[in-house]
Amino acid sequence: MFQTESMNEFMSNIQKIFSNKQHRVLNVYCTAGYPSLESTLEVVEALTNAGADLIEIGMPYSDPLADGQVIQESSAVALQNGMTIAVLLQQLKNYRAAGKHHAPIILMGYMNPVLQYGFESFCADAAAAGVSGLILPDLPAYEFETEFGAIIRKNGLDFIFLVTPETSLERVRMLDNLSSGFLYAVSSSSTTGNEKDFAAVEQYLQRLQSLQLANPVLVGFGIKDRNTFESACKYANGAIIGTAYIKALTASKDIVATTNQFLSGILATD
């Protein structure tokens, strides 16, 4: 469905990416407010200019269950810097008001701070700030179906569910039907940043590919360089890189130069 050009006018910004580019799609994760409170928009602009197709912005939270040590530490720094959901949305709104172009933005976070903000207000404000989609790993599918999904759709936001190698095929199909934009294939049931056996990952991705899912698939967790990116792209539409990019930013004094160097290494072709 996402490849149908005649439906382009009804597509979200995320879906349009996949209608135009169905292979080697790169989604890069960054932490809002890291390395400094004002870094977010510089990172967004640098990633866009360096060739990222999608940008996933992590909303820092004190108890990020799915995140590894590197992203946890970046979240802790961002919180110390004063980053909040309200600050992030205002930054993005100002960026949009300035008329600057950026790749479609996905906000990734956890339900507790979103509920504290107010779920309906959060979705409305995110849409007004130019956000295209949401990833909330601890939002149960049942609650999405019965309560939150309608609010998300009303505000024109895509919602991306996660699947793992342990997710049953029946549940994969169910989560695919609930998702829009893409389906997030976690490479293994561990936190971000851990080493992965990519032979096993490829078998998992082949199983997903055989299901002929409605949504494109992006692979996350353990994608860190050109080799792992290419391995992920063999059986999926693309991949998500987070920990490796955060590490690069941590060691950097020049966000633009570091981002250009990092992404050129990922996207280089022979």
Backbone hydrogen bonds in HBPLUS format (Angstrom, degrees):
<---DONOR---> <-ACCEPTOR-->    atom                        ^
c    i                          cat <-CA-CA->   ^        H-A-AA   ^      H-
h    n   atom  resd res      DA  || num        DHA   H-A  angle D-A-AA Bond
n    s   type  num  typ     dist DA aas  dist angle  dist       angle   num
A0004-THR N   A0001-MET O   3.20 MM   3  5.63 173.0  2.21 119.5 121.1     1
A0007-MET N   A0004-THR O   3.19 MM   3  5.71 153.5  2.27 110.9 118.5     2
A0008-ASN N   A0005-GLU O   2.91 MM   3  5.16 162.4  1.94 118.8 121.0     3
A0010-PHE N   A0007-MET O   2.85 MM   3  5.50 149.5  1.94 121.2 130.6     4
A0011-MET N   A0008-ASN O   3.05 MM   3  5.11 158.5  2.09 105.7 112.6     5
A0016-LYS N   A0012-SER O   2.94 MM   4  6.18 147.7  2.04 148.1 157.2     6
A0017-ILE N   A0013-ASN O   3.29 MM   4  6.54 142.5  2.44 135.1 143.2     7
A0017-ILE N   A0014-ILE O   3.07 MM   3  5.27 126.4  2.37  99.5 113.0     8
A0019-SER N   A0015-GLN O   2.96 MM   4  6.23 135.1  2.17 141.2 154.6     9
A0020-ASN N   A0016-LYS O   3.16 MM   4  6.29 138.9  2.34 142.5 150.5    10
A0020-ASN N   A0017-ILE O   3.28 MM   3  5.45 136.2  2.49  97.4 108.5    11
A0021-LYS N   A0017-ILE O   2.87 MM   4  5.94 135.0  2.08 141.8 155.7    12
A0025-VAL N   A0237-ASN O   2.94 MM 212  6.06 178.3  1.94 142.7 143.2    13
A0239-ALA N   A0025-VAL O   2.93 MM 214  6.45 144.5  2.06 167.8 179.0    14
A0053-ASP N   A0026-LEU O   2.91 MM  27  5.32 139.3  2.08 143.5 156.2    15
A0054-LEU N   A0026-LEU O   3.13 MM  28  6.39 152.3  2.21 148.4 147.6    16
A0027-ASN N   A0239-ALA O   2.97 MM 212  6.21 168.1  1.99 160.7 162.7    17
A0241-ILE N   A0027-ASN O   2.91 MM 214  6.43 153.0  1.98 158.4 167.2    18
A0028-VAL N   A0054-LEU O   3.13 MM  26  6.50 158.2  2.18 147.2 144.5    19
A0056-GLU N   A0028-VAL O   2.90 MM  28  5.89 164.9  1.92 136.5 141.6    20
A0029-TYR N   A0241-ILE O   2.77 MM 212  5.99 170.6  1.77 154.9 157.2    21
A0030-CYS N   A0056-GLU O   2.87 MM  26  6.34 151.1  1.96 161.9 167.4    22
A0058-GLY N   A0030-CYS O   2.72 MM  28  6.02 170.5  1.73 161.1 164.5    23
A0034-TYR N   A0031-THR O   3.18 MM   3  5.59 133.7  2.40 145.9 138.8    24
A0032-ALA N   A0058-GLY O   2.95 MM  26  5.76 169.4  1.96 149.9 153.4    25
A0039-SER N   A0036-SER O   3.02 MM   3  5.10 166.2  2.04 112.1 115.4    26
A0042-GLU N   A0039-SER O   3.05 MM   3  5.29 117.1  2.47 105.4 121.5    27
A0043-VAL N   A0039-SER O   2.90 MM   4  6.09 159.1  1.95 165.0 172.0    28
A0044-VAL N   A0040-THR O   2.93 MM   4  6.23 160.3  1.97 150.3 156.1    29
A0045-GLU N   A0041-LEU O   2.94 MM   4  6.06 164.7  1.96 145.9 149.7    30
A0046-ALA N   A0042-GLU O   2.91 MM   4  6.03 157.6  1.97 143.8 150.7    31
A0047-LEU N   A0043-VAL O   2.85 MM   4  6.02 163.8  1.88 156.5 160.3    32
A0048-THR N   A0044-VAL O   3.01 MM   4  6.18 161.1  2.04 147.5 152.9    33
A0049-ASN N   A0045-GLU O   2.98 MM   4  6.14 169.4  1.99 152.0 154.7    34
A0050-ALA N   A0046-ALA O   2.94 MM   4  6.02 137.8  2.13 140.9 152.5    35
A0052-ALA N   A0047-LEU O   2.98 MM   5  5.42 166.0  1.99 156.3 151.8    36
A0051-GLY N   A0048-THR O   3.24 MM   3  5.49 158.1  2.29 104.8 111.4    37
A0055-ILE N   A0104-PRO O   2.98 MM  49  6.24 163.6  2.01 166.2 165.8    38
A0106-ILE N   A0055-ILE O   2.83 MM  51  6.15 159.4  1.87 155.9 159.8    39
A0057-ILE N   A0106-ILE O   2.76 MM  49  6.12 153.6  1.82 164.1 173.0    40
A0108-MET N   A0057-ILE O   2.90 MM  51  5.92 168.9  1.92 143.6 145.2    41
A0059-MET N   A0108-MET O   2.83 MM  49  6.09 164.6  1.85 170.2 171.8    42
A0067-ASP N   A0064-PRO O   3.20 MM   3  5.62 158.1  2.25 114.4 121.1    43
A0192-THR N   A0066-ALA O   3.25 MM 126  6.69 147.7  2.36 143.0 150.2    44
A0072-GLN N   A0068-GLY O   2.91 MM   4  6.03 158.7  1.96 156.3 163.4    45
A0073-GLU N   A0069-GLN O   2.85 MM   4  5.99 158.4  1.89 150.1 155.3    46
A0074-SER N   A0070-VAL O   3.04 MM   4  6.32 151.2  2.13 141.7 149.8    47
A0075-SER N   A0071-ILE O   2.91 MM   4  6.12 151.0  1.99 147.0 154.8    48
A0076-ALA N   A0072-GLN O   2.94 MM   4  6.26 151.9  2.02 147.2 154.9    49
A0077-VAL N   A0073-GLU O   3.03 MM   4  6.30 157.8  2.08 147.7 152.9    50
A0078-ALA N   A0074-SER O   2.94 MM   4  6.12 159.1  1.98 144.4 150.6    51
A0079-LEU N   A0075-SER O   2.89 MM   4  6.12 156.7  1.95 150.1 155.7    52
A0080-GLN N   A0076-ALA O   3.04 MM   4  6.26 156.8  2.09 143.5 149.9    53
A0081-ASN N   A0077-VAL O   2.84 MM   4  6.12 138.8  2.01 143.7 156.3    54
A0083-MET N   A0078-ALA O   3.02 MM   5  5.55 166.2  2.04 153.6 149.6    55
A0082-GLY N   A0079-LEU O   3.00 MM   3  5.13 150.5  2.09 101.2 110.6    56
A0088-LEU N   A0084-THR O   2.97 MM   4  6.17 166.1  1.99 152.5 156.3    57
A0089-LEU N   A0085-ILE O   2.92 MM   4  6.12 170.5  1.93 158.0 160.0    58
A0090-GLN N   A0086-ALA O   3.05 MM   4  6.19 152.4  2.13 143.6 151.1    59
A0091-GLN N   A0087-VAL O   2.92 MM   4  6.18 155.3  1.99 149.5 156.6    60
A0092-LEU N   A0088-LEU O   2.94 MM   4  6.25 163.3  1.97 156.7 160.6    61
A0093-LYS N   A0089-LEU O   2.86 MM   4  5.98 151.9  1.94 141.1 149.6    62
A0094-ASN N   A0090-GLN O   2.93 MM   4  6.10 159.0  1.97 149.5 154.1    63
A0095-TYR N   A0091-GLN O   3.00 MM   4  6.22 153.2  2.07 145.0 152.9    64
A0096-ARG N   A0092-LEU O   2.90 MM   4  6.15 155.8  1.96 147.3 153.6    65
A0097-ALA N   A0093-LYS O   2.90 MM   4  6.11 157.4  1.95 146.4 153.1    66
A0098-ALA N   A0094-ASN O   3.03 MM   4  6.24 136.1  2.23 139.6 150.4    67
A0099-GLY N   A0096-ARG O   2.88 MM   3  5.25 158.0  1.93 111.2 118.0    68
A0132-SER N   A0105-ILE O   2.80 MM  27  5.46 160.4  1.84 152.8 159.5    69
A0133-GLY N   A0105-ILE O   3.32 MM  28  6.71 146.6  2.44 144.4 146.1    70
A0107-LEU N   A0133-GLY O   2.96 MM  26  6.40 157.3  2.01 153.3 148.7    71
A0135-ILE N   A0107-LEU O   2.85 MM  28  6.17 149.8  1.94 156.8 155.5    72
A0109-GLY N   A0135-ILE O   2.98 MM  26  6.49 155.0  2.04 165.3 173.3    73
A0115-LEU N   A0111-MET O   2.74 MM   4  5.85 161.8  1.77 166.4 169.7    74
A0116-GLN N   A0112-ASN O   3.02 MM   4  6.26 151.1  2.10 146.6 155.2    75
A0117-TYR N   A0113-PRO O   2.99 MM   4  6.18 145.7  2.11 138.9 147.4    76
A0118-GLY N   A0114-VAL O   2.95 MM   4  6.15 139.2  2.12 138.4 150.3    77
A0122-PHE N   A0118-GLY O   2.77 MM   4  5.89 157.0  1.82 158.6 166.4    78
A0123-CYS N   A0119-PHE O   3.01 MM   4  6.26 165.3  2.03 154.2 156.4    79
A0124-ALA N   A0120-GLU O   3.02 MM   4  6.19 165.2  2.04 150.2 154.7    80
A0125-ASP N   A0121-SER O   2.82 MM   4  5.89 164.0  1.85 151.2 156.1    81
A0126-ALA N   A0122-PHE O   2.80 MM   4  5.88 153.5  1.87 147.8 155.8    82
A0127-ALA N   A0123-CYS O   2.99 MM   4  6.12 164.0  2.02 146.5 150.7    83
A0128-ALA N   A0124-ALA O   2.99 MM   4  6.19 156.7  2.05 143.7 150.6    84
A0129-ALA N   A0125-ASP O   2.97 MM   4  6.12 132.8  2.20 136.6 148.5    85
A0129-ALA N   A0126-ALA O   3.11 MM   3  5.06 129.9  2.37  93.9 107.5    86
A0131-VAL N   A0126-ALA O   2.98 MM   5  5.31 162.8  2.01 154.0 148.5    87
A0130-GLY N   A0127-ALA O   3.06 MM   3  5.22 161.6  2.09 107.2 112.4    88
A0158-ASP N   A0132-SER O   2.97 MM  26  6.29 172.3  1.98 144.6 145.8    89
A0134-LEU N   A0158-ASP O   2.87 MM  24  6.24 144.1  2.00 141.7 151.0    90
A0160-ILE N   A0134-LEU O   3.02 MM  26  6.30 165.3  2.04 171.8 176.3    91
A0139-LEU N   A0136-LEU O   2.99 MM   3  5.65 157.6  2.04 132.9 131.3    92
A0144-PHE N   A0140-PRO O   2.94 MM   4  6.24 150.8  2.03 150.3 159.6    93
A0145-GLU N   A0141-ALA O   2.88 MM   4  6.15 161.5  1.92 153.2 157.2    94
A0146-THR N   A0142-TYR O   2.94 MM   4  6.13 157.2  2.00 149.5 155.9    95
A0147-GLU N   A0143-GLU O   2.87 MM   4  5.46 145.9  1.99 139.5 145.8    96
A0148-PHE N   A0143-GLU O   3.03 MM   5  6.31 160.0  2.07 146.3 151.3    97
A0149-GLY N   A0144-PHE O   2.67 MM   5  4.62 146.1  1.78 131.8 135.5    98
A0151-ILE N   A0148-PHE O   3.11 MM   3  5.34 121.7  2.47 102.0 116.1    99
A0152-ILE N   A0148-PHE O   3.06 MM   4  6.36 160.5  2.09 156.5 162.2   100
A0153-ARG N   A0149-GLY O   2.90 MM   4  6.14 167.9  1.92 156.8 159.7   101
A0154-LYS N   A0150-ALA O   2.91 MM   4  5.97 153.7  1.98 140.1 147.9   102
A0155-ASN N   A0151-ILE O   3.30 MM   4  6.50 140.3  2.46 140.0 148.2   103
A0155-ASN N   A0152-ILE O   3.22 MM   3  5.44 133.7  2.45  99.6 111.1   104
A0157-LEU N   A0152-ILE O   3.20 MM   5  5.56 166.6  2.22 154.2 150.4   105
A0156-GLY N   A0153-ARG O   2.90 MM   3  5.00 162.8  1.93 111.6 114.7   106
A0180-SER N   A0159-PHE O   2.96 MM  21  5.55 155.8  2.02 148.3 154.1   107
A0184-TYR N   A0161-PHE O   3.04 MM  23  6.06 166.2  2.06 169.5 166.1   108
A0163-VAL N   A0184-TYR O   2.89 MM  21  6.30 152.0  1.97 162.4 166.0   109
A0186-VAL N   A0163-VAL O   2.77 MM  23  5.88 153.2  1.84 171.5 175.2   110
A0167-THR N   A0164-THR O   3.01 MM   3  5.25 160.7  2.04 111.5 117.7   111
A0172-VAL N   A0168-SER O   2.84 MM   4  6.15 154.3  1.91 153.4 161.8   112
A0173-ARG N   A0169-LEU O   3.06 MM   4  6.29 161.1  2.09 147.6 151.1   113
A0174-MET N   A0170-GLU O   3.09 MM   4  6.37 152.1  2.17 140.4 148.5   114
A0175-LEU N   A0171-ARG O   2.82 MM   4  6.06 166.5  1.84 158.8 160.9   115
A0176-ASP N   A0172-VAL O   2.84 MM   4  5.98 149.6  1.93 146.6 155.9   116
A0177-ASN N   A0173-ARG O   2.99 MM   4  6.18 152.0  2.07 142.8 149.7   117
A0178-LEU N   A0174-MET O   3.10 MM   4  6.42 139.4  2.27 140.2 151.3   118
A0179-SER N   A0175-LEU O   2.92 MM   4  6.03 138.5  2.10 142.1 152.8   119
A0183-LEU N   A0216-PRO O   2.83 MM  33  6.22 157.2  1.89 158.7 166.2   120
A0218-LEU N   A0183-LEU O   3.04 MM  35  6.35 162.7  2.07 162.9 167.2   121
A0185-ALA N   A0218-LEU O   2.79 MM  33  5.93 168.0  1.80 164.6 166.6   122
A0220-GLY N   A0185-ALA O   3.05 MM  35  6.17 159.5  2.09 139.9 143.2   123
A0187-SER N   A0220-GLY O   2.95 MM  33  5.96 158.4  2.00 164.5 168.0   124
A0190-SER N   A0188-SER O   2.87 MM   2  5.65 133.4  2.09 106.9  92.7   125
A0200-ALA N   A0197-ASP O   3.12 MM   3  5.61 121.2  2.48 109.3 121.4   126
A0201-VAL N   A0197-ASP O   3.07 MM   4  6.39 153.6  2.14 143.9 152.2   127
A0202-GLU N   A0198-PHE O   2.91 MM   4  5.92 155.2  1.97 137.2 142.5   128
A0203-GLN N   A0199-ALA O   3.25 MM   4  6.57 149.9  2.35 140.7 147.9   129
A0204-TYR N   A0200-ALA O   3.14 MM   4  6.43 158.2  2.19 148.9 154.3   130
A0205-LEU N   A0201-VAL O   2.91 MM   4  6.21 158.1  1.95 152.6 158.9   131
A0206-GLN N   A0202-GLU O   2.89 MM   4  6.07 148.3  1.99 144.7 153.2   132
A0207-ARG N   A0203-GLN O   3.11 MM   4  6.42 149.2  2.21 143.4 150.9   133
A0208-LEU N   A0204-TYR O   3.09 MM   4  6.50 156.3  2.15 147.7 153.9   134
A0209-GLN N   A0205-LEU O   2.85 MM   4  6.07 159.7  1.89 148.5 154.5   135
A0210-SER N   A0206-GLN O   2.98 MM   4  6.19 147.5  2.09 143.6 151.6   136
A0211-LEU N   A0208-LEU O   3.05 MM   3  5.38 149.6  2.14 107.3 116.5   137
A0212-GLN N   A0209-GLN O   3.21 MM   3  5.75 165.0  2.23 115.2 119.7   138
A0237-ASN N   A0217-VAL O   2.90 MM  20  5.46 136.6  2.09 145.6 159.3   139
A0219-VAL N   A0238-GLY O   3.10 MM  19  6.45 157.8  2.15 129.1 132.3   140
A0240-ILE N   A0219-VAL O   2.68 MM  21  5.84 152.1  1.75 157.2 153.1   141
A0229-PHE N   A0225-ASP O   2.94 MM   4  6.05 153.9  2.01 151.8 160.3   142
A0230-GLU N   A0226-ARG O   2.85 MM   4  6.05 163.7  1.88 154.4 158.1   143
A0231-SER N   A0227-ASN O   2.94 MM   4  6.14 154.8  2.00 145.4 153.0   144
A0232-ALA N   A0228-THR O   2.98 MM   4  6.11 158.6  2.03 143.0 148.3   145
A0233-CYS N   A0229-PHE O   3.00 MM   4  6.22 147.5  2.11 144.1 153.5   146
A0234-LYS N   A0231-SER O   3.30 MM   3  5.45 154.5  2.37 101.6 109.0   147
A0245-TYR N   A0242-GLY O   3.05 MM   3  5.40 120.5  2.42 106.2 120.7   148
A0246-ILE N   A0242-GLY O   2.96 MM   4  6.25 161.5  2.00 159.5 165.6   149
A0247-LYS N   A0243-THR O   2.90 MM   4  6.15 157.6  1.95 153.3 159.4   150
A0248-ALA N   A0244-ALA O   3.08 MM   4  6.32 152.4  2.16 138.0 145.3   151
A0249-LEU N   A0245-TYR O   2.93 MM   4  6.27 157.4  1.98 152.2 158.0   152
A0250-THR N   A0246-ILE O   2.88 MM   4  6.09 153.2  1.96 148.3 156.0   153
A0251-ALA N   A0247-LYS O   3.17 MM   4  6.44 147.4  2.28 147.0 153.9   154
A0252-SER N   A0249-LEU O   3.06 MM   3  4.94 160.7  2.09 104.6 110.0   155
A0258-THR N   A0254-ASP O   2.96 MM   4  6.03 165.9  1.98 157.4 162.1   156
A0259-THR N   A0255-ILE O   2.92 MM   4  5.94 159.5  1.96 146.8 152.8   157
A0260-ASN N   A0256-VAL O   2.95 MM   4  6.13 164.9  1.97 153.9 157.9   158
A0261-GLN N   A0257-ALA O   3.01 MM   4  6.16 163.8  2.04 148.0 152.5   159
A0262-PHE N   A0258-THR O   2.86 MM   4  5.97 159.5  1.90 148.3 154.6   160
A0263-LEU N   A0259-THR O   2.96 MM   4  6.04 177.5  1.96 155.9 156.7   161
A0264-SER N   A0260-ASN O   2.99 MM   4  5.94 153.3  2.06 142.4 150.4   162
A0265-GLY N   A0261-GLN O   3.21 MM   4  6.30 148.2  2.32 139.3 146.4   163
A0266-ILE N   A0262-PHE O   3.22 MM   4  6.60 141.5  2.38 139.9 150.4   164
A0266-ILE N   A0263-LEU O   3.13 MM   3  4.97 121.4  2.49  90.8 105.5   165
A0267-LEU N   A0263-LEU O   2.87 MM   4  5.99 170.3  1.88 159.0 160.7   166
A0268-ALA N   A0264-SER O   3.07 MM   4  5.63 125.5  2.37 135.2 143.4   167
